[in-house]
Amino acid sequence: MQRVVVLALDGVIPFELSVPDRIFRAAGPGLYEVLTCSLDGAPVRTDADFSIAVEHSMEIIATADILVVPPSEWFGDVTGPDRLPPALLSALTLLRPGARVASICISTFVLAAAGLLDGRPATTHWARAAHFSRCFPQVRLAPEVLFVDDGDVLTSAGAAAGVDLCLHIVRQDHGSDIANRAARNCVVPPWREGGQAQYIERPVPLPGDSGTAPAREWALANLGLPLHLDDLAARANMSRRTFTRRFREEVGLSPGQWLTTQRVELARHLLESTDLPVDTIASRAGFGTSASLRQHLNAACGVSPHTYRRTFSTRSRAARTP
């Protein structure tokens, strides 16, 4: 069981504060313990019309496997370490080696001011991205993506992207089936790729316009086939150029990026839930060869198909359970 500590600071936004507890507990019993703390263990004022009581002070951060920092109303005004309360800087130094720290929304400002993002990739809410870049030019900001996983430091964009980030952590720790179960329990989308763009001024579809949805639905049912851009465009009754533009507007990814993501997800599911040979899984997922599957899975997860199956296969776990 991993211990998740959520650090609540004055002015905390209630929705984002609740996300880690809701997602990690929904993953199932025995996987995560979620504890909430403030700097001194005292009640915390939220940005709504109520305060919350917590059970722990910042000392518990030293026991965390994962520290999550939800946003507070004043974080966007942080421009450097001098704008952080000394107690907060002290709290962040309590993180033990190997622990992960995750920020939601504008909490990226806090991690950057504390020096945790120097030279590293990160993201934040799109509306604060330009200001963030001016304040912290040493951070490699990706201003449009939903979240960034840089190993022991993870950052996410506004509000619901915190849900995506927590589900991503569950998926990395325990596989797609567990993450999908958590998503179903919370009635949220099970998967939005971190590289997907934030929803920034996306055009509203015209009445009766189904956009690229029919083509995506057909592609998901036929991932094992060779899928060409012209075929997908024809399914949507669009030209290649119009389809590509509309697809990116609606999904935030190019058709090719989206297809690769869906194929990787199918391959992960098959590795977790079946005993099919890797060559067969590569074919069913549309990668053609095991070498191609290995390349794409390694890019997405950092492991080979055999290692992924050994780690996440529900059949393997069942066989190991006495």
DRENLO-912984 format. One line per 3 residues: their letters; for each residue y, z, x of N, C-alpha, C, CB. Coordinates in steps of 0.05 Angstrom, whole numbers. Glycine has a CB too. Example, Ala and Ser with C-alpha at 12.3 -4.5 7.8 and 13.67 -1.06 7.14 Angstrom:
BEGIN
as = -114/156/264/-90/156/246/-66/156/264/-89/181/226 | -45/142/257/-21/143/273/1/157/258/-12/114/282 .
END
This chain:
BEGIN
mqr = -24/0/17/0/0/0/25/0/18/0/25/-19 | 44/-18/11/68/-19/26/90/-4/11/77/-48/31 | 107/10/26/129/25/14/154/8/14/133/52/29 .
vvv = 165/4/-10/191/-10/-13/212/11/-19/189/-32/-35 | 232/12/-3/255/30/-8/279/13/-16/261/47/17 | 291/21/-38/315/7/-49/339/25/-44/311/-1/-79 .
lal = 359/15/-30/382/30/-23/405/25/-43/392/24/6 | 411/45/-59/432/42/-80/458/55/-69/424/56/-106 | 479/39/-69/505/48/-60/525/48/-83/515/30/-36 .
dgv = 546/63/-80/566/64/-102/575/36/-109/590/81/-93 | 578/32/-135/586/6/-145/563/-14/-148/606/-6/-127 | 538/-4/-146/515/-22/-147/513/-36/-174/489/-6/-141 .
ipf = 504/-61/-173/501/-77/-198/474/-71/-210/505/-107/-192 | 472/-60/-234/447/-50/-245/424/-71/-246/451/-40/-273 | 430/-96/-253/409/-116/-255/395/-119/-228/420/-143/-264 .
els = 410/-124/-207/398/-128/-181/384/-103/-171/419/-137/-161 | 395/-80/-177/382/-55/-169/354/-53/-181/399/-31/-178 | 350/-62/-205/325/-59/-219/304/-80/-211/329/-61/-249 .
vpd = 312/-102/-198/294/-124/-193/271/-116/-175/309/-147/-180 | 275/-103/-152/252/-97/-135/231/-80/-148/262/-83/-109 | 240/-59/-163/221/-42/-177/205/-58/-197/235/-19/-190 .
rif = 218/-75/-212/205/-90/-233/185/-110/-222/226/-105/-250 | 192/-124/-201/174/-145/-190/151/-133/-175/190/-164/-172 | 157/-114/-157/136/-104/-140/116/-87/-156/147/-87/-117 .
raa = 125/-73/-176/106/-58/-193/89/-77/-210/121/-38/-211 | 101/-99/-218/86/-119/-234/64/-133/-219/106/-139/-246 | 65/-131/-192/44/-144/-176/17/-130/-180/52/-143/-147 .
gpg = 17/-105/-189/-8/-92/-195/-10/-65/-180/-31/-110/-187 | -28/-48/-189/-30/-21/-177/-41/-23/-148/-48/-4/-194 | -32/-5/-132/-42/-2/-105/-31/-20/-85/-71/-6/-106 .
lye = -12/-38/-92/-1/-57/-73/26/-48/-61/3/-84/-86 | 44/-38/-78/70/-29/-69/77/-2/-82/91/-50/-75 | 91/14/-66/104/38/-76/134/34/-74/95/64/-61 .
vlt = 148/36/-96/177/31/-97/192/57/-100/184/10/-119 | 210/63/-82/226/87/-82/256/79/-80/218/107/-60 | 273/93/-94/301/88/-93/316/111/-80/312/82/-122 .
csl = 335/104/-63/350/125/-49/380/119/-50/340/129/-20 | 396/139/-45/425/135/-40/429/147/-12/443/150/-61 | 453/145/-2/458/155/25/454/185/28/487/148/34 .
dga = 462/199/7/460/229/9/442/241/-13/487/241/6 | 428/224/-28/411/234/-49/425/241/-75/396/258/-40 | 452/237/-75/468/244/-99/468/221/-118/497/252/-91 .
pvr = 476/226/-144/478/204/-163/497/182/-153/488/214/-190 | 492/157/-162/507/134/-153/521/121/-177/488/113/-139 | 546/116/-173/562/101/-193/554/72/-192/593/105/-188 .
tda = 550/60/-216/545/31/-217/571/17/-224/523/25/-238 | 570/-10/-225/594/-25/-233/595/-28/-263/594/-53/-220 | 576/-15/-278/577/-14/-307/589/14/-315/548/-18/-319 .
dfs = 585/21/-340/597/46/-350/578/70/-348/606/42/-378 | 560/70/-328/542/92/-325/535/96/-295/516/88/-341 | 526/120/-289/516/126/-262/486/130/-263/530/150/-251 .
iav = 473/130/-241/444/134/-240/438/157/-220/429/108/-231 | 417/172/-227/407/193/-209/384/182/-193/398/218/-225 | 383/188/-167/361/180/-150/346/205/-139/371/162/-126 .
ehs = 322/200/-130/305/222/-121/306/227/-91/277/218/-130 | 318/208/-76/315/209/-47/342/203/-33/294/189/-37 | 344/213/-8/367/207/9/359/186/29/378/233/22 .
mei = 378/178/46/373/156/64/351/161/84/398/148/78 | 343/186/89/323/192/109/296/178/103/318/222/111 | 292/172/77/267/159/70/265/130/80/263/159/40 .
iat = 288/119/88/287/92/99/270/90/124/316/83/106 | 267/112/139/251/112/163/221/108/156/254/138/178 | 213/111/131/185/108/123/180/81/110/177/130/105 .
adi = 201/64/108/199/39/92/184/18/107/227/30/84 | 167/3/93/157/-22/103/176/-45/97/128/-28/92 | 189/-42/74/209/-62/65/233/-46/54/197/-81/43 .
lvv = 257/-53/64/282/-42/54/296/-64/39/300/-30/77 | 303/-59/14/318/-78/-3/346/-66/-8/303/-84/-30 | 366/-83/-3/394/-75/-7/405/-92/-30/411/-78/19 .
pps = 407/-80/-54/419/-95/-76/450/-94/-73/411/-83/-104 | 464/-112/-86/493/-114/-82/509/-92/-97/503/-141/-90 | 531/-85/-85/552/-69/-98/577/-85/-100/557/-42/-83 .
ewf = 595/-77/-118/618/-93/-125/636/-98/-101/634/-79/-147 | 637/-80/-81/655/-82/-59/645/-97/-35/664/-55/-51 | 619/-105/-35/607/-117/-11/621/-143/-3/578/-123/-17 .
gdv = 632/-158/-22/645/-183/-15/670/-180/1/651/-198/-40 | 681/-155/2/705/-149/18/698/-140/46/722/-128/4 | 673/-138/53/665/-129/79/668/-152/99/635/-119/79 .
tgp = 684/-147/119/690/-169/139/680/-161/167/719/-174/140 | 670/-137/170/660/-129/196/650/-100/195/683/-131/218 | 639/-90/217/627/-63/217/647/-41/210/615/-57/243 .
drl = 673/-46/216/693/-26/210/697/-22/180/720/-33/223 | 688/-41/164/690/-38/135/666/-26/122/695/-66/123 | 646/-18/138/623/-5/127/625/26/131/597/-15/141 .
ppa = 617/41/111/616/70/115/598/77/139/606/85/89 | 607/96/156/590/103/179/561/112/170/603/126/194 | 559/125/147/533/134/138/515/110/132/535/151/113 .
lls = 527/88/122/511/64/117/501/51/143/527/43/101 | 518/50/163/509/40/189/486/57/200/532/39/209 | 489/83/197/468/102/206/442/97/191/477/131/203 .
alt = 445/92/164/421/88/148/405/64/157/429/84/119 | 420/42/164/406/18/173/392/21/200/426/-5/174 | 402/39/216/389/44/242/362/59/239/407/59/261 .
llr = 357/70/215/332/85/210/308/66/207/335/102/186 | 313/41/203/291/22/199/273/22/224/301/-7/194 | 247/25/220/229/26/242/221/-2/251/204/42/235 .
pga = 213/-6/275/204/-33/285/182/-44/267/195/-32/314 | 185/-69/260/165/-83/244/171/-82/214/138/-70/248 | 190/-65/206/197/-64/178/214/-88/171/213/-38/171 .
rva = 213/-97/146/229/-119/136/253/-108/120/212/-138/118 | 275/-123/122/298/-116/106/306/-141/90/322/-106/124 | 312/-137/64/318/-159/46/344/-153/32/296/-164/26 .
sic = 362/-173/30/387/-169/16/387/-187/-9/411/-176/34 | 400/-177/-30/403/-193/-54/433/-199/-58/392/-178/-79 | 439/-224/-63/466/-233/-68/485/-226/-45/476/-220/-95 .
ist = 508/-214/-51/528/-210/-30/521/-186/-12/554/-205/-43 | 498/-175/-14/489/-155/6/486/-168/33/462/-142/-3 | 485/-194/34/485/-209/60/509/-200/77/485/-239/55 .
fvl = 532/-194/64/555/-186/79/550/-160/94/579/-182/59 | 535/-142/82/529/-116/95/510/-121/119/515/-97/75 | 489/-137/116/471/-142/138/486/-156/161/447/-159/129 .
aaa = 504/-174/154/519/-189/175/538/-170/189/535/-212/162 | 551/-153/174/570/-134/187/556/-114/205/586/-119/165 | 531/-108/198/515/-89/214/502/-103/238/494/-76/197 .
gll = 506/-129/241/496/-144/264/467/-152/261/498/-127/288 | 456/-149/237/427/-156/234/423/-186/230/417/-142/210 | 444/-202/227/441/-231/222/452/-248/245/454/-238/196 .
dgr = 461/-236/266/473/-251/288/453/-272/298/481/-232/311 | 462/-297/298/446/-320/307/423/-327/289/436/-313/334 | 422/-316/265/399/-321/247/408/-336/223/386/-294/239 .
pat = 389/-350/210/395/-364/185/397/-344/162/374/-386/178 | 414/-349/142/417/-331/119/430/-347/97/434/-306/127 | 430/-335/73/445/-346/51/458/-324/35/426/-362/32 .
thw = 476/-331/17/490/-312/0/498/-327/-25/514/-299/14 | 512/-313/-43/521/-326/-68/540/-349/-61/535/-306/-87 | 536/-372/-74/551/-396/-67/581/-392/-69/543/-419/-85 .
ara = 590/-375/-88/619/-371/-92/632/-356/-69/624/-356/-118 | 616/-342/-53/626/-326/-30/619/-339/-4/616/-298/-31 | 607/-362/-4/596/-374/20/618/-381/40/580/-399/14 .
ahf = 640/-394/31/661/-401/49/674/-377/62/682/-418/35 | 679/-356/46/690/-331/57/671/-319/77/696/-312/34 | 645/-319/71/625/-308/89/626/-322/116/597/-309/77 .
src = 627/-349/115/627/-364/140/651/-358/157/625/-394/134 | 674/-353/144/698/-347/159/696/-319/172/723/-347/141 | 683/-301/158/681/-273/168/659/-271/189/675/-254/145 .
fpq = 637/-286/186/614/-283/203/604/-310/214/591/-269/188 | 620/-322/231/613/-349/242/588/-348/259/636/-361/258 | 580/-325/268/556/-322/285/530/-325/269/556/-296/299 .
vrl = 532/-324/242/509/-327/225/505/-356/216/511/-309/199 | 481/-366/217/476/-394/209/471/-395/179/451/-405/225 | 493/-397/165/492/-395/135/482/-421/123/520/-389/124 .
ape = 463/-418/105/453/-440/88/464/-435/60/421/-443/88 | 487/-446/53/502/-437/30/491/-445/2/530/-447/31 | 472/-463/1/463/-473/-25/435/-463/-33/464/-502/-26 .
vlf = 419/-454/-14/391/-448/-20/389/-421/-35/375/-448/6 | 365/-417/-48/361/-393/-63/355/-369/-46/338/-398/-82 | 339/-373/-25/334/-351/-7/325/-362/20/312/-332/-18 .
vdd = 327/-344/40/319/-351/68/301/-329/78/344/-355/86 | 278/-337/87/259/-319/100/259/-323/130/230/-322/88 | 270/-304/144/270/-307/174/252/-285/186/299/-304/184 .
gdv = 230/-281/174/211/-262/184/217/-233/175/210/-263/214 | 229/-218/193/235/-190/186/261/-186/171/234/-173/211 | 277/-207/168/302/-206/153/302/-228/133/327/-208/172 .
lts = 306/-221/107/306/-241/85/332/-237/70/281/-237/67 | 344/-260/61/368/-259/46/366/-277/22/392/-267/63 | 380/-270/1/378/-287/-24/406/-290/-36/360/-274/-44 .
aga = 408/-310/-54/433/-316/-67/436/-297/-91/434/-346/-76 | 453/-305/-111/460/-287/-132/439/-280/-152/483/-298/-146 | 439/-256/-162/425/-246/-186/395/-255/-186/438/-255/-211 .
aag = 389/-275/-202/361/-283/-206/347/-292/-180/359/-305/-227 | 363/-300/-160/350/-308/-135/337/-283/-122/371/-320/-116 | 346/-259/-129/332/-235/-120/304/-233/-131/348/-211/-127 .
vdl = 300/-243/-156/273/-244/-167/256/-264/-151/275/-253/-197 | 267/-287/-145/253/-307/-129/245/-295/-102/270/-332/-125 | 263/-280/-89/258/-269/-63/235/-249/-64/283/-257/-51 .
clh = 236/-231/-84/215/-210/-86/188/-223/-92/222/-190/-108 | 188/-244/-109/163/-258/-115/153/-272/-89/167/-278/-137 | 171/-282/-74/163/-295/-48/150/-275/-30/188/-307/-35 .
ivr = 161/-251/-29/149/-230/-12/121/-223/-21/167/-204/-11 | 118/-220/-48/91/-215/-59/72/-237/-52/93/-211/-90 | 81/-262/-55/65/-285/-49/56/-286/-19/79/-311/-56 .
qdh = 75/-280/-2/68/-279/27/49/-257/34/94/-277/44 | 52/-234/20/34/-211/26/7/-214/13/48/-186/16 | 5/-225/-11/-19/-222/-27/-29/-249/-39/-16/-202/-48 .
gsd = -15/-271/-35/-24/-296/-45/-12/-304/-72/-53/-296/-48 | -17/-329/-80/-4/-340/-104/-14/-327/-129/-9/-370/-105 | -39/-321/-131/-49/-310/-156/-36/-284/-163/-79/-306/-154 .
ian = -32/-266/-144/-19/-240/-148/10/-245/-155/-22/-222/-124 | 24/-262/-141/52/-268/-147/55/-280/-174/64/-287/-125 | 37/-298/-182/39/-310/-208/34/-289/-230/19/-333/-211 .
raa = 16/-270/-225/11/-249/-244/36/-232/-248/-12/-232/-235 | 50/-226/-226/75/-210/-228/95/-226/-244/85/-204/-200 | 97/-252/-239/117/-268/-253/110/-269/-283/117/-296/-242 .
rnc = 85/-272/-290/77/-272/-318/83/-245/-331/47/-278/-321 | 78/-223/-318/84/-197/-329/114/-193/-334/74/-175/-310 | 130/-206/-318/159/-203/-321/171/-227/-337/172/-202/-294 .
vvp = 155/-246/-345/163/-269/-360/186/-284/-345/172/-261/-389 | 180/-290/-320/199/-306/-304/184/-329/-291/213/-288/-282 | 199/-350/-282/185/-372/-269/170/-362/-244/205/-394/-261 .
pwr = 145/-371/-240/129/-360/-218/137/-371/-191/100/-367/-223 | 151/-393/-190/156/-405/-164/182/-422/-164/133/-421/-154 | 201/-414/-148/223/-431/-142/226/-431/-112/250/-422/-156 .
egg = 222/-454/-100/223/-457/-71/249/-446/-60/218/-486/-63 | 247/-431/-37/271/-420/-25/292/-441/-18/264/-405/-1 | 283/-465/-10/301/-486/-3/313/-500/-26/287/-506/14 .
qaq = 304/-493/-51/317/-505/-74/346/-497/-76/302/-497/-100 | 363/-515/-85/391/-509/-85/398/-490/-107/407/-535/-89 | 419/-473/-102/430/-456/-123/441/-474/-145/451/-437/-111 .
yie = 443/-464/-169/452/-480/-191/483/-480/-191/441/-469/-218 | 494/-499/-177/523/-500/-173/534/-524/-187/529/-501/-143 | 548/-520/-209/561/-541/-223/542/-564/-229/585/-551/-207 .
rpv = 518/-558/-239/499/-579/-246/508/-592/-273/470/-568/-248 | 507/-618/-275/514/-630/-301/495/-623/-323/516/-661/-298 | 505/-620/-347/489/-614/-370/477/-640/-381/505/-599/-392 .
plp = 450/-642/-386/439/-667/-396/450/-674/-423/408/-664/-398 | 452/-700/-428/462/-709/-454/441/-703/-476/468/-739/-454 | 450/-699/-501/431/-694/-523/410/-716/-524/445/-692/-550 .
gds = 384/-707/-526/363/-727/-527/354/-738/-501/370/-749/-545 | 367/-730/-479/361/-740/-452/341/-721/-439/387/-743/-435 | 316/-730/-435/296/-713/-423/297/-714/-393/269/-721/-433 .
gta = 314/-731/-381/317/-732/-352/291/-739/-338/327/-706/-342 | 287/-724/-316/263/-730/-299/239/-713/-307/270/-726/-270 | 242/-697/-328/220/-678/-335/194/-693/-341/228/-662/-360 .
par = 194/-715/-356/168/-729/-361/154/-738/-335/172/-752/-379 | 170/-747/-317/158/-756/-292/147/-733/-276/179/-771/-275 | 161/-710/-276/150/-687/-262/125/-676/-275/172/-665/-262 .
ewa = 124/-676/-302/100/-667/-316/76/-685/-309/105/-667/-346 | 81/-711/-309/59/-730/-302/51/-726/-273/69/-759/-307 | 70/-722/-255/63/-719/-227/46/-693/-223/88/-717/-210 .
lan = 53/-672/-237/37/-647/-234/8/-651/-243/50/-625/-249 | 4/-668/-262/-23/-673/-272/-38/-692/-255/-22/-683/-301 | -25/-705/-235/-37/-726/-219/-31/-723/-189/-28/-753/-229 .
lgl = -29/-698/-180/-22/-693/-152/-41/-705/-132/-19/-663/-147 | -66/-709/-140/-86/-720/-122/-83/-750/-118/-113/-714/-132 | -67/-763/-134/-63/-792/-131/-40/-798/-112/-57/-805/-159 .
plh = -40/-822/-100/-16/-831/-85/8/-833/-105/-21/-858/-70 | 29/-818/-100/51/-818/-119/75/-830/-104/58/-790/-129 | 84/-853/-114/107/-867/-101/132/-863/-118/100/-897/-98 .
ldd = 154/-864/-104/180/-860/-118/185/-880/-140/203/-862/-97 | 177/-905/-136/181/-925/-157/165/-919/-182/175/-953/-146 | 140/-909/-178/123/-901/-201/136/-879/-217/95/-894/-191 .
laa = 146/-859/-203/159/-836/-216/184/-845/-231/166/-814/-196 | 199/-862/-218/224/-872/-232/217/-888/-257/240/-890/-212 | 195/-903/-255/187/-919/-279/178/-900/-302/164/-938/-272 .
ran = 166/-878/-295/158/-858/-315/182/-847/-330/141/-836/-302 | 204/-845/-316/229/-834/-328/247/-857/-339/244/-818/-307 | 237/-882/-337/253/-905/-346/280/-906/-332/257/-903/-377 .
msr = 280/-903/-306/304/-903/-290/300/-921/-266/312/-875/-282 | 322/-930/-255/320/-943/-229/314/-923/-207/347/-959/-223 | 304/-933/-185/298/-915/-163/322/-898/-155/288/-931/-138 .
rtf = 345/-911/-153/369/-897/-144/378/-876/-164/392/-916/-138 | 378/-883/-190/386/-864/-211/366/-841/-212/388/-878/-238 | 341/-847/-210/320/-826/-212/324/-806/-189/292/-838/-211 .
trr = 328/-816/-165/332/-798/-142/356/-780/-146/335/-814/-116 | 378/-791/-156/402/-775/-160/397/-754/-182/426/-793/-167 | 386/-763/-204/381/-745/-226/361/-723/-219/371/-760/-251 .
fre = 341/-730/-204/321/-711/-196/334/-689/-179/298/-725/-179 | 350/-696/-160/363/-676/-144/382/-659/-160/378/-689/-120 | 396/-671/-179/414/-655/-196/399/-635/-213/430/-674/-215 .
evg = 375/-642/-223/360/-625/-241/343/-604/-226/343/-642/-259 | 333/-611/-203/313/-594/-189/325/-581/-164/289/-610/-182 | 345/-595/-152/356/-584/-128/342/-593/-103/357/-555/-129 .
lsp = 321/-610/-106/306/-620/-83/303/-650/-87/278/-607/-81 | 297/-664/-65/290/-692/-68/262/-695/-80/292/-707/-40 | 255/-718/-92/228/-721/-102/206/-715/-81/224/-749/-113 .
gqw = 211/-725/-57/191/-720/-36/188/-691/-29/199/-736/-11 | 210/-676/-27/208/-648/-21/194/-633/-44/236/-636/-17 | 200/-640/-68/188/-627/-91/158/-632/-92/201/-636/-118 .
ltt = 150/-657/-87/121/-664/-88/106/-648/-66/118/-694/-83 | 117/-647/-43/104/-632/-21/101/-602/-29/120/-634/5 | 121/-591/-41/120/-563/-49/98/-559/-70/147/-554/-61 .
qrv = 96/-577/-90/76/-574/-111/48/-578/-99/81/-594/-133 | 45/-596/-80/19/-600/-68/10/-576/-52/19/-625/-51 | 29/-565/-37/22/-541/-22/14/-518/-41/46/-532/-5 .
ela = 28/-515/-63/21/-494/-82/-7/-498/-94/42/-493/-104 | -14/-524/-100/-40/-529/-111/-61/-523/-90/-42/-559/-120 | -56/-531/-65/-75/-526/-44/-79/-496/-40/-66/-539/-17 .
rhl = -57/-480/-41/-60/-451/-38/-77/-440/-60/-32/-438/-38 | -72/-449/-85/-87/-439/-107/-117/-445/-104/-77/-451/-133 | -123/-469/-95/-152/-476/-91/-164/-461/-68/-154/-507/-87 .
les = -149/-456/-47/-160/-440/-25/-165/-411/-34/-140/-441/-1 | -148/-401/-51/-151/-373/-60/-174/-370/-80/-125/-364/-72 | -178/-390/-98/-194/-386/-121/-221/-401/-121/-179/-393/-146 .
tdl = -225/-418/-101/-250/-434/-101/-263/-433/-73/-244/-463/-109 | -288/-443/-72/-302/-446/-46/-303/-475/-37/-330/-434/-48 | -286/-492/-49/-286/-520/-42/-280/-524/-13/-265/-535/-59 .
pvd = -293/-544/0/-286/-550/28/-257/-558/31/-305/-573/38 | -247/-553/55/-218/-559/60/-212/-588/56/-211/-550/88 | -231/-606/64/-227/-635/60/-224/-641/31/-250/-650/72 .
tia = -240/-629/13/-238/-634/-15/-212/-624/-27/-262/-620/-30 | -203/-600/-18/-178/-590/-27/-155/-608/-18/-173/-561/-16 | -156/-617/6/-135/-635/16/-133/-660/-1/-140/-643/45 .
sra = -156/-671/-10/-156/-694/-27/-145/-688/-54/-185/-705/-29 | -154/-666/-66/-145/-659/-93/-116/-653/-94/-161/-635/-104 | -105/-642/-72/-77/-636/-72/-59/-659/-64/-72/-612/-53 .
gfg = -72/-682/-57/-56/-705/-50/-48/-708/-21/-32/-705/-67 | -60/-692/-4/-53/-694/25/-71/-714/39/-56/-667/38 | -93/-721/27/-111/-742/39/-130/-731/59/-94/-763/51 .
tsa = -120/-718/80/-138/-708/101/-133/-679/106/-133/-724/127 | -152/-666/118/-149/-638/124/-128/-633/145/-176/-626/134 | -124/-653/163/-103/-651/183/-75/-650/170/-105/-674/203 .
slr = -72/-667/150/-46/-667/136/-42/-641/121/-44/-691/117 | -62/-631/108/-60/-605/94/-54/-583/114/-86/-599/79 | -67/-583/137/-62/-563/157/-33/-563/166/-81/-567/181 .
qhl = -23/-587/170/5/-590/179/25/-579/159/12/-620/185 | 21/-586/133/40/-578/113/37/-548/106/36/-594/88 | 12/-538/106/8/-510/100/19/-492/123/-22/-503/96 .
naa = 16/-501/147/27/-487/170/57/-486/169/17/-499/196 | 69/-509/160/99/-509/158/108/-490/136/108/-538/152 | 93/-488/114/101/-471/92/94/-442/96/88/-481/67 .
cgv = 71/-436/108/61/-408/109/57/-398/138/36/-406/94 | 56/-417/157/52/-408/184/23/-403/192/68/-384/189 | 4/-412/175/-24/-407/181/-40/-432/174/-35/-383/165 .
sph = -65/-433/184/-83/-456/178/-96/-451/151/-104/-459/200 | -108/-472/139/-122/-468/114/-144/-447/116/-134/-494/104 | -160/-447/138/-181/-427/140/-171/-399/142/-198/-434/165 .
tyr = -149/-395/156/-137/-368/158/-125/-360/132/-115/-368/180 | -113/-379/118/-102/-372/91/-124/-364/72/-86/-396/80 | -146/-378/72/-168/-372/54/-180/-345/61/-190/-394/55 .
rtf = -184/-339/87/-195/-314/95/-177/-290/87/-199/-314/126 | -151/-295/87/-132/-274/80/-129/-269/50/-105/-279/92 | -128/-291/35/-120/-289/7/-142/-296/-13/-97/-307/2 .
str = -165/-306/-5/-185/-314/-24/-194/-291/-41/-209/-327/-10 | -192/-295/-67/-202/-274/-86/-232/-271/-83/-194/-281/-115 | -246/-292/-77/-275/-290/-73/-282/-274/-48/-287/-318/-72 .
sra = -266/-279/-27/-271/-264/-2/-265/-234/-7/-254/-274/21 | -244/-228/-21/-237/-200/-26/-259/-187/-43/-210/-197/-40 | -269/-202/-62/-290/-191/-79/-316/-185/-63/-297/-210/-103 .
art = -321/-203/-44/-345/-199/-27/-342/-175/-9/-351/-224/-11 | -317/-169/0/-313/-147/18/-311/-120/3/-287/-152/34 | -307/-121/-23/-305/-96/-38/-332/-83/-42/-290/-101/-65 .
p = -335/-58/-34/-362/-46/-37/-367/-40/-67/-363/-19/-21 .
END
